[in-house]
């Protein structure tokens, strides 16, 4: 409601002032600006015959003899002038012969001549004084038309209006311009002269040239002629808009052109101003709540430009002077209203922001002072601006009577550590700085800030600051040291275990090789028969057990090498099909594989970069598992295929017992057995798949297992695309 009352007050104030004519001078100024920017060509129907400096110089007298006027009149009539209007005072008494000559010239003109009538007050400056009419001599008036040539300046001294005529004592006297143009308006006596007509383009002839016959008759034939004084020394110079001063006869010519082209300026009346004013004020009130103040100001600026643009267009094309002063003032007052409202809002906001900033300052001070971390704020020069109590205690800083430097607060080693690093974050251990000489580990962060502390030449001044935050992480540091020590001990124990296993394996393999060798020697009966056939069975059992034990020792030794990182792969270009066939040639002679059927389906690339020994061992281990868990008539399939990303998939599938989903993730753990009972049906150490996984990972690949109870298992070796050399052809065959 407050905005509505304010808008209504703006409307009333501007309306009252408009009715009182308060904007008249500004509206006239706008009219002058529009006339200055518009150009209209003259019709050429009027010719100005100038009593100029040339005329005065040649005739060398003033006032000019009336006989001379008679000669000029005759010359113009002879040239075919349509009308001849004198803007020269012919009311006084002069030489009688000259008067008679001029009367005869007027008679010969046969009503084409117009002489001026002057209206003026008896006492200049007194509104109530009697109006005196200055007429031409009676003998002149009998043969001519009489016309008023008076002009009245506005308040600023410029002549903008001319008259259609004047009523005096019941008689209407037409103006010179109205008479020549053949237009009179006895209701509206005055009209605004349109000074956008190009005055310099109005045809002009010198009075002396007419007198001496130095002109082309075609220049005046059928034209309206205005004869008058234009010489500056004759004093008939009148102030007008946009042209400075203009001779009176030229003003009469401009008035004629205005009437002849129907370019009289029609100014908008007050009954047009008030509705427009009401519309502008209502629109301003309506949009004040719907637009931001910036958008409102931009819209107001566009409205002001639109008003002036509309005024210009109307003036140029229709000679209508749209008085926009009141409307423009209303727009400006509405803008001032919204600006004052916004300033009031901003003032309230600034006060609230100031209170909030003070609250934040107090809050941050309390946070910094009450923080459990050590906080130091210093400038680029190392001058300490703030040091909280935790920092004082941590770095043993007393309360000095002078400002501190950063180098006086922080240990030199800590400063050097921050300078050597990236300077934003890190950790530093202060040896023996804790209780009972314990180490203190600090985690620090450094944040760079720019704080505005003034302005210079309307530009803000910033001060570079740094905030140092130190968090005591000694407990974590101590725990990490303990964990690191435990890991070191664990690694040492693991290495000792690996070395022990390697040594034991070496010590066991030497006599085991002897046992296997001698048992094979005895079984071959090189030095004679054994005798009892049961000895042959015993020797066969000893040889088989020895080989199994040797295999277990080799697997344990490989696991030990992998754990210790001592195993290396010897890479070479190998043919996948050849390695598969080599493994199958070994497996075929296994007793347990006698009744199994082997199928090979190699559709992937055949050339691979890998360790031939490890690849053969991986395939042998997978085939061993497949044979072990497959039924006697089971089918074991070896496949290869290229993945979409270029990897090589080499898989071994069986139709064995399979494993459950919960056991599958653990099946590659060392020594893991799905059946842990003493009466389990299948022998083994549980290291085969562990070695396969480790060997394929050494090649940058992976082992994938798919299985379900009763559905067998598929073990897939995945070798990365970087190890695949080419796309080999497919090879599919079966082996019993």
C-alpha positions in Angstrom: 0.0 0.0 0.0 2.9 2.3 0.7 4.1 2.1 -2.9 0.6 2.7 -4.2 0.2 5.9 -2.1 3.6 7.0 -3.3 2.8 6.4 -6.9 -0.6 8.2 -6.5 1.3 11.2 -5.0 3.7 11.2 -8.0 0.7 11.3 -10.3 -1.0 14.2 -8.4 2.2 16.3 -8.2 3.2 15.9 -11.8 -0.4 16.5 -13.0 -0.8 19.7 -11.0 2.5 21.0 -12.2 1.6 20.1 -15.8 -1.7 21.9 -15.6 0.3 24.9 -14.2 2.6 24.8 -17.2 5.7 24.0 -15.1 7.3 22.0 -18.0 6.7 24.5 -20.8 10.3 25.6 -21.1 11.5 21.9 -21.1 8.9 20.9 -23.7 9.9 23.8 -25.9 13.6 22.7 -25.6 12.6 19.2 -26.7 10.6 20.7 -29.6 13.8 22.6 -30.6 15.8 19.4 -30.5 13.4 17.6 -32.7 13.3 20.5 -35.2 17.1 20.5 -35.3 17.2 16.8 -36.2 14.5 16.8 -38.9 14.8 18.4 -42.3 12.1 19.5 -44.7 12.8 21.0 -48.1 11.0 24.2 -49.0 8.4 24.3 -51.7 10.2 26.9 -53.7 6.9 28.8 -54.1 8.2 31.8 -52.2 11.2 34.0 -53.1 12.8 36.4 -50.6 14.0 39.7 -52.1 16.5 40.9 -49.6 17.4 44.5 -48.8 20.9 43.2 -47.9 24.3 44.8 -47.5 24.9 44.7 -51.2 21.7 46.8 -51.8 22.7 49.4 -49.1 26.2 49.6 -50.6 24.9 50.2 -54.2 22.1 52.6 -53.3 24.0 54.2 -50.4 20.9 55.5 -48.7 18.3 54.5 -46.1 15.4 54.5 -46.0 15.1 53.7 -49.6 13.1 56.2 -51.8 9.6 55.0 -52.5 10.2 55.5 -56.2 12.8 52.8 -55.9 10.1 50.5 -54.4 8.0 51.4 -57.3 10.7 50.4 -59.8 11.2 47.0 -58.0 7.4 46.4 -58.0 7.2 47.1 -61.7 10.2 44.7 -62.3 8.6 41.9 -60.4 5.2 42.4 -62.0 6.8 42.4 -65.4 8.7 39.1 -64.5 5.3 37.5 -63.7 5.4 37.4 -59.9 2.2 36.0 -58.5 2.1 38.2 -55.3 4.5 40.8 -53.9 4.5 41.3 -50.1 6.5 44.2 -48.6 7.7 43.7 -45.1 8.7 47.4 -45.1 7.1 50.2 -43.1 5.3 52.5 -45.6 3.3 54.5 -43.2 5.4 57.7 -42.9 5.4 60.9 -45.1 8.1 61.2 -47.7 8.6 63.0 -51.0 5.2 63.4 -52.7 6.5 62.5 -56.2 7.9 59.3 -54.8 4.5 58.5 -53.2 2.7 59.1 -56.5 5.2 56.9 -58.4 4.6 54.1 -55.8 0.8 54.5 -56.1 1.0 54.2 -59.8 3.1 51.0 -59.5 0.6 49.5 -57.1 -2.2 50.3 -59.6 -0.3 48.6 -62.3 0.2 45.5 -60.1 -3.6 45.1 -60.1 -4.0 43.7 -56.6 -0.9 41.6 -56.4 0.8 43.7 -53.7 0.5 43.1 -49.9 1.6 45.8 -47.5 2.2 45.3 -43.7 0.2 46.4 -40.7 2.0 46.7 -37.4 0.3 46.3 -34.0 2.0 47.6 -30.9 1.1 48.9 -27.5 1.2 52.6 -27.0 3.6 52.2 -24.0 6.0 49.3 -24.4 5.9 46.8 -21.5 2.5 47.8 -20.1 -0.1 45.1 -20.7 -3.0 47.5 -20.1 -1.9 50.2 -22.5 -3.8 50.8 -25.7 -2.9 48.9 -28.9 -1.8 51.2 -31.7 -2.1 50.1 -35.4 0.4 51.3 -37.8 -1.0 51.2 -41.3 0.3 52.2 -44.8 -0.7 55.6 -46.3 -4.4 55.6 -47.4 -3.5 56.2 -51.1 -1.3 53.0 -50.9 -4.0 51.0 -49.1 -6.6 51.6 -51.9 -4.7 49.3 -54.3 -3.1 46.6 -52.1 -3.9 43.9 -49.5 -3.1 44.6 -45.9 -1.6 41.9 -43.7 -0.3 41.6 -40.2 3.5 41.0 -39.8 3.7 41.0 -36.0 5.6 38.1 -34.2 5.6 37.5 -30.5 8.6 35.9 -28.7 8.2 33.1 -26.1 9.4 33.4 -22.5 13.0 32.6 -23.6 13.0 35.4 -26.2 12.8 33.1 -29.2 10.0 33.4 -31.8 8.4 30.1 -32.3 4.8 31.2 -33.2 3.3 33.2 -36.0 -0.3 34.2 -36.4 -3.1 33.4 -38.9 -4.3 36.9 -38.3 -5.6 39.4 -35.6 -9.0 40.5 -34.6 -9.2 44.2 -33.9 -12.4 46.2 -33.3 -14.4 43.5 -35.0 -12.2 43.3 -38.0 -9.9 40.4 -38.8 -6.6 41.1 -40.3 -4.8 38.1 -41.9 -1.1 37.6 -41.4 1.3 38.1 -44.3 2.2 34.3 -44.3 -1.5 33.2 -44.1 -2.5 35.6 -46.9 0.3 34.4 -49.2 -0.5 30.8 -48.4 -4.2 31.3 -48.8 -5.0 29.8 -45.3 -6.6 31.5 -42.3 -7.9 30.1 -39.1 -10.0 32.6 -37.2 -10.5 30.2 -34.2 -6.9 29.4 -33.5 -5.0 32.7 -34.2 -1.5 31.3 -33.7 0.5 28.4 -35.1 4.0 27.1 -34.5 6.5 27.8 -37.2 8.2 24.6 -38.3 11.9 25.5 -38.2 12.9 22.1 -39.5 12.3 23.6 -43.0 15.7 24.2 -44.5 15.8 28.0 -44.5 19.1 28.2 -46.5 17.3 26.5 -49.4 14.6 29.2 -49.7 15.3 31.1 -53.0 16.8 34.6 -52.4 17.5 37.5 -54.7 19.1 40.8 -53.9 16.9 43.9 -54.0 19.7 45.7 -55.9 19.7 42.9 -58.6 15.9 43.2 -59.1 16.3 47.0 -59.3 19.1 46.7 -61.9 17.5 43.9 -63.8 20.2 41.4 -63.0 18.0 38.4 -62.5 16.2 35.7 -64.5 12.5 36.3 -64.8 11.9 32.6 -64.4 13.2 32.8 -60.8 10.1 34.9 -59.8 7.5 33.9 -62.4 4.4 32.6 -60.6 6.1 32.9 -57.2 5.2 34.6 -54.0 7.6 37.4 -53.3 8.5 38.8 -49.9 10.5 42.0 -49.9 12.2 43.0 -46.7 15.4 44.0 -44.9 17.9 41.3 -44.1 21.0 43.4 -43.6 22.3 43.2 -40.1 22.8 46.9 -39.7 19.1 47.5 -40.3 18.3 45.7 -37.0 15.5 43.4 -38.1 17.1 40.3 -36.5 15.0 38.1 -34.3 16.0 35.2 -32.1 14.6 31.8 -33.3 15.3 28.2 -32.4 18.2 26.4 -33.9 19.3 29.3 -36.1 20.4 31.8 -33.6 18.9 34.9 -35.2 16.9 35.3 -38.4 15.8 38.3 -40.4 12.1 39.2 -40.0 11.3 38.6 -43.7 12.9 35.2 -43.6 10.7 34.3 -40.6 7.7 35.4 -42.7 9.0 33.1 -45.5 9.4 30.2 -43.0 5.8 30.8 -41.8 4.6 30.7 -45.4 6.4 27.4 -46.0 4.9 26.0 -42.8 1.4 26.8 -43.9 1.9 25.9 -47.6 3.2 22.4 -46.6 0.7 22.1 -43.8 3.5 21.6 -41.3 2.1 23.7 -38.5 3.3 22.1 -35.3 0.4 20.7 -33.3 1.3 20.4 -29.6 -0.4 17.8 -27.5 -3.0 19.2 -25.1 -3.3 18.7 -21.4 -6.2 16.2 -21.9 -3.7 14.0 -23.8 -0.9 14.4 -21.2 -3.0 13.4 -18.1 -4.2 9.9 -19.4 -0.7 9.1 -20.5 0.6 10.2 -17.1 -1.9 8.0 -15.3 -1.0 5.0 -17.5 2.8 5.4 -16.8 2.3 5.7 -13.1 0.0 2.7 -13.0 2.5 0.6 -15.0 5.3 1.7 -12.8 3.3 0.7 -9.6 2.3 -2.6 -11.2 5.8 -3.7 -12.3 7.5 -2.5 -9.2 6.7 -5.7 -7.3 7.2 -7.9 -10.4 10.7 -6.8 -11.6 14.0 -6.6 -9.9 15.2 -3.0 -9.3 17.8 -3.4 -12.1 15.3 -4.7 -14.6 12.9 -1.9 -13.5 15.6 0.7 -14.2 16.4 -0.8 -17.6 12.7 -1.0 -18.5 12.4 2.7 -17.4 15.3 3.7 -19.6 13.7 1.9 -22.5 10.4 3.7 -21.8 12.2 7.1 -21.8 13.9 6.2 -25.1 10.6 5.0 -26.5 8.9 8.3 -25.5 11.5 10.4 -27.1 11.6 8.1 -30.2 7.8 8.3 -30.5 8.0 12.1 -30.2 10.6 12.2 -32.9 8.6 10.0 -35.2 5.4 11.9 -34.7 7.1 15.2 -35.3 8.9 14.1 -38.4 6.0 12.5 -40.2 3.0 14.3 -38.7 4.4 17.6 -37.3 2.9 16.7 -33.9 4.9 17.8 -30.8 4.4 15.1 -28.2 4.9 16.8 -24.9 6.9 14.1 -23.0 8.3 16.2 -20.2 5.6 15.3 -17.7 5.8 11.6 -18.7 9.6 11.6 -18.5 9.5 13.2 -15.1 7.0 10.7 -13.9 9.3 7.8 -15.1 12.3 9.4 -13.4 10.4 9.9 -10.1 9.2 6.3 -10.2 12.9 5.3 -10.7 13.9 7.5 -7.8 11.2 5.9 -5.7 12.4 2.3 -6.4 16.0 3.4 -5.9 15.2 4.9 -2.6 13.3 1.8 -1.7 16.3 -0.4 -2.7 18.7 1.9 -0.8 16.6 1.5 2.3 16.6 -2.3 1.8 20.3 -2.3 1.2 20.8 -0.2 4.3 18.8 -2.7 6.3 20.7 -5.6 4.6 24.1 -3.9 5.3 23.2 -3.4 8.9 22.2 -7.0 9.2 25.3 -8.1 7.4 27.4 -6.0 9.7 25.8 -7.6 12.7 26.2 -11.0 11.1 29.9 -10.3 10.3 30.5 -9.2 13.9 28.8 -12.3 15.1 30.9 -14.4 12.7 34.0 -12.6 13.9 33.2 -13.4 17.5 32.3 -16.9 16.5 35.5 -17.5 14.6 37.5 -16.0 17.5 35.9 -18.4 19.9 36.4 -21.2 17.5 40.1 -20.4 17.0 40.7 -19.8 20.7 38.8 -22.9 21.7 40.2 -25.2 18.9 42.0 -28.4 19.9 44.4 -27.7 17.0 47.2 -25.2 17.1 46.4 -22.3 14.8 48.8 -19.5 13.7 47.9 -16.7 11.3 50.8 -14.7 9.8 51.4 -12.4 6.9 53.8 -12.9 4.0 56.6 -11.3 5.9 56.2 -13.8 8.7 54.6 -11.4 11.2 52.3 -13.4 13.5 48.8 -11.9 13.7 47.2 -14.6 15.8 48.4 -17.4 18.0 45.8 -19.5 19.9 46.4 -21.1 23.3 47.0 -24.6 21.9 49.8 -23.2 19.7 51.4 -21.4 22.7 51.4 -24.7 24.7 52.5 -26.8 21.8 55.5 -24.6 20.8 56.2 -23.3 24.3 55.6 -19.7 23.4 55.2 -17.2 26.3 53.2 -14.0 26.2 55.8 -11.5 25.0 55.3 -7.8 25.1 56.2 -7.4 21.4 54.9 -8.9 18.1 56.2 -12.3 17.2 57.8 -13.6 14.1 57.0 -17.0 12.6 60.6 -18.1 13.0 60.4 -17.3 16.7 57.4 -19.6 17.1 58.0 -22.6 14.9 61.1 -24.9 15.1 63.6 -24.3 12.4 63.3 -27.9 11.2 59.5 -27.6 10.8 59.9 -24.3 8.8 62.5 -26.0 6.5 60.2 -29.0 6.1 57.3 -26.8 5.0 59.6 -24.8 2.6 61.0 -28.0 1.0 57.5 -29.5 0.4 54.7 -28.0 -1.6 53.9 -25.8 1.4 50.2 -26.6 1.6 50.1 -29.8 3.7 52.3 -32.4 5.3 53.5 -34.1 8.4 56.5 -33.4 10.7 57.9 -35.3 13.7 59.4 -33.3 16.5 61.8 -35.6 18.2 61.6 -35.7 22.0 59.0 -32.9 22.1 56.3 -34.9 23.9 55.9 -36.1 27.4 58.8 -38.2 28.8 60.8 -37.4 25.7 58.4 -39.0 23.3 58.2 -37.9 19.7 55.4 -35.5 18.7 53.9 -35.9 15.2 52.2 -32.9 13.7 49.9 -32.9 10.7 49.9 -29.4 9.2 48.0 -27.5 6.6 48.8 -24.0 5.2 46.0 -22.0 3.6 46.7 -18.8 1.7 44.2 -15.9 2.1 43.7 -12.4 0.7 42.1 -10.1 3.1 40.8 -6.7 2.0 41.9 -3.9 4.3 41.1 -0.7 2.4 40.8 1.0 -1.0 43.1 3.1 -3.1 41.7 5.0 -6.1 38.4 3.0 -5.9 40.3 -0.3 -6.1 40.4 -2.7 -3.2 43.7 -3.3 -1.3 44.4 -6.9 -0.3 46.8 -8.2 2.2 48.3 -11.7 1.7 47.9 -13.9 4.8 48.6 -17.5 5.7 46.8 -19.7 8.2 48.9 -22.5 9.7 46.9 -25.4 11.3 48.8 -28.1 13.3 47.0 -31.2 14.4 48.7 -33.5 16.9 48.6 -37.0 15.4 51.1 -38.5 17.8 48.7 -41.3 18.8 48.2 -42.3 15.2 52.0 -42.0 14.5 52.8 -44.3 17.4 50.2 -46.8 16.2 51.6 -46.7 12.7 55.1 -47.2 14.0 53.9 -50.2 16.0 52.1 -51.6 12.9 55.2 -50.9 10.7 57.3 -52.8 13.3 54.8 -55.7 13.4 54.8 -55.8 9.6 58.6 -55.9 9.6 58.6 -58.7 12.1 56.0 -60.5 10.1 58.0 -60.1 6.9 61.1 -61.3 8.7 59.2 -64.3 10.0 57.8 -65.0 6.5 61.2 -64.8 4.9 62.6 -67.1 7.6 59.7 -69.5 7.0 60.4 -69.4 3.2 64.1 -69.9 3.8 63.3 -72.8 6.2 60.9 -74.4 3.7 63.4 -74.0 0.9 66.2 -75.5 3.0 64.0 -78.4 4.3 62.8 -79.1 0.7 66.4 -79.2 -0.5 67.4 -81.5 2.4 64.4 -83.7 1.7 64.7 -83.8 -2.1 68.3 -85.2 -2.0 67.5 -88.5 -0.1 64.1 -88.6 -1.8 65.7 -88.7 -5.2 67.9 -91.5 -4.0 64.9 -93.4 -2.8 63.1 -93.0 -6.1 66.2 -93.9 -8.1 67.1 -97.0 -6.1 63.4 -98.1 -6.0 63.3 -97.9 -9.8 66.6 -99.7 -10.0 65.3 -102.5 -7.8 62.0 -102.7 -9.7 63.9 -103.1 -13.0 65.8 -106.2 -11.5 69.0 -105.3 -13.2 71.1 -107.3 -10.7 68.7 -110.3 -10.6 65.1 -111.2 -9.7 63.6 -110.2 -6.4 62.1 -113.5 -5.7 58.7 -113.1 -4.1 56.2 -111.2 -6.3 55.0 -109.2 -3.4 58.4 -107.3 -3.4 57.5 -105.9 -6.8 54.3 -104.4 -5.4 56.1 -103.0 -2.4 58.8 -101.4 -4.7 56.1 -99.9 -6.9 54.3 -98.4 -3.9 57.6 -96.9 -2.7 58.3 -95.4 -6.1 54.8 -93.9 -6.4 54.9 -92.5 -2.9 58.3 -91.0 -3.5 57.1 -89.3 -6.7 54.0 -87.9 -5.0 56.1 -86.6 -2.1 58.6 -85.0 -4.6 55.7 -83.3 -6.4 54.4 -81.9 -3.1 57.9 -80.6 -2.2 58.2 -78.9 -5.6 54.8 -77.3 -5.1 55.7 -76.1 -1.6 59.0 -74.8 -3.0 57.2 -72.8 -5.8 54.8 -71.3 -3.2 57.8 -70.3 -1.1 59.4 -68.6 -4.1 56.3 -66.8 -5.0 55.8 -65.6 -1.4 59.4 -64.3 -1.2 59.3 -62.8 -4.7 62.2 -64.9 -6.0 60.4 -66.5 -8.9 61.0 -65.0 -12.3 59.3 -65.7 -15.6 61.3 -66.5 -18.7 59.3 -65.2 -21.6 59.3 -66.5 -25.1 57.1 -66.8 -28.1 55.1 -70.0 -27.8 52.4 -71.8 -29.8 49.4 -72.4 -27.6 48.4 -75.5 -29.6 51.8 -77.1 -29.2 51.8 -76.6 -25.4 48.3 -78.1 -25.2 49.3 -81.1 -27.2 52.4 -81.5 -25.1 50.4 -81.5 -21.9 47.9 -84.0 -23.3 50.7 -86.3 -24.4 51.7 -86.5 -20.7 48.2 -86.8 -19.3 47.2 -89.6 -21.6 49.6 -91.9 -19.8 48.2 -91.2 -16.4 46.5 -94.2 -14.9 43.5 -92.2 -13.7 43.0 -90.6 -17.1 42.8 -93.9 -19.0 39.0 -93.8 -19.4 38.5 -90.0 -19.9 37.9 -88.4 -23.2 39.8 -85.2 -24.1 38.4 -82.6 -26.5 40.4 -79.6 -27.8 38.7 -76.5 -29.3 41.3 -73.8 -30.0 39.6 -70.9 -31.8 41.7 -68.1 -30.3 45.1 -66.7 -31.3 47.8 -69.4 -31.3 50.9 -67.2 -30.6 51.5 -66.0 -27.1 54.3 -64.3 -25.2 54.7 -66.3 -21.9 56.9 -68.6 -19.9 56.6 -72.0 -21.6 57.4 -74.0 -18.4 54.9 -72.1 -16.3 52.2 -72.3 -19.0 52.7 -76.0 -19.2 52.6 -76.4 -15.4 49.3 -74.3 -15.3 47.6 -76.5 -17.9 49.0 -79.7 -16.3 47.6 -78.6 -12.9 44.2 -77.8 -14.4 44.1 -81.1 -16.3 45.2 -82.9 -13.1 42.2 -81.4 -11.2 39.9 -82.2 -14.1 41.0 -85.8 -14.2 40.9 -86.2 -10.4 37.3 -85.0 -10.0 35.8 -86.4 -13.3 34.0 -89.8 -13.6 35.8 -92.6 -15.6 33.8 -91.8 -18.8 33.9 -88.0 -18.3 34.8 -85.6 -21.0 37.4 -82.9 -20.4 37.5 -80.0 -22.9 40.3 -77.5 -23.6 39.2 -74.3 -25.3 40.8 -71.0 -26.4 39.0 -67.9 -27.6 39.7 -64.2 -28.2 37.8 -61.8 -26.0 36.3 -58.5 -27.4 39.1 -56.5 -25.8 41.8 -58.7 -27.4 42.5 -60.9 -24.3 43.2 -64.6 -24.8 40.9 -67.0 -22.8 42.3 -70.5 -22.3 40.0 -72.8 -20.3 39.8 -76.4 -19.1 36.3 -77.8 -18.4 35.3 -81.1 -16.8 32.1 -82.9 -15.9 33.1 -83.7 -12.4 31.5 -83.2 -9.0 31.9 -79.4 -9.0 31.9 -77.2 -5.9 29.3 -75.0 -4.2 29.2 -71.2 -4.6 30.3 -70.5 -1.0 33.5 -72.7 -1.5 34.5 -71.3 -4.9 36.1 -68.0 -3.7 38.4 -70.0 -1.3 39.4 -72.8 -3.6 42.7 -71.0 -4.7 43.9 -70.5 -1.1 47.0 -72.5 -0.3 46.3 -75.9 1.2 42.6 -75.4 1.0 40.5 -78.6 0.9 36.8 -78.6 0.2 36.5 -82.0 2.0 38.5 -81.7 5.3 37.5 -85.1 6.8 40.2 -87.7 7.3 38.1 -90.1 5.1 38.0 -87.7 2.1 37.7 -89.4 -1.3 40.3 -87.3 -3.2 44.0 -86.9 -2.4 45.9 -83.7 -2.8 47.7 -80.9 -1.0 45.5 -78.0 -2.2 48.3 -76.2 -3.9 47.5 -76.8 -7.6 45.1 -74.0 -8.2 47.1 -71.7 -5.9 50.1 -72.1 -8.2 47.9 -71.7 -11.3 46.5 -68.4 -10.0 50.0 -67.1 -9.0 51.6 -68.1 -12.3 48.9 -66.4 -14.4 49.0 -63.3 -12.3 52.8 -63.1 -12.9 51.8 -62.8 -16.6 49.5 -59.9 -15.8 46.4 -62.1 -16.3 43.8 -63.7 -14.0 42.2 -67.0 -13.2 38.4 -67.3 -13.4 36.5 -70.3 -12.0 32.9 -71.3 -12.8 31.3 -74.3 -11.0 28.2 -75.7 -9.4 27.6 -78.9 -7.5 27.2 -81.8 -9.9 27.9 -79.6 -13.0 31.6 -79.8 -13.1 34.1 -76.8 -13.2 35.5 -74.5 -15.9 38.9 -72.9 -15.1 39.9 -70.1 -17.5 43.3 -68.6 -17.8 43.0 -64.9 -19.0 46.1 -63.5 -20.7 46.1 -59.8 -21.5 46.0 -58.5 -25.1 49.5 -57.2 -24.9 50.8 -60.8 -24.8 48.8 -61.9 -27.9 50.9 -61.6 -31.0 48.5 -62.5 -33.8 45.2 -64.0 -34.7 45.8 -67.7 -35.2 43.6 -70.1 -37.1 41.2 -72.5 -35.3 42.2 -76.0 -34.5 39.6 -78.5 -33.3 40.2 -82.2 -32.6 39.4 -84.9 -30.1 41.6 -87.4 -28.3 40.5 -90.5 -26.5 
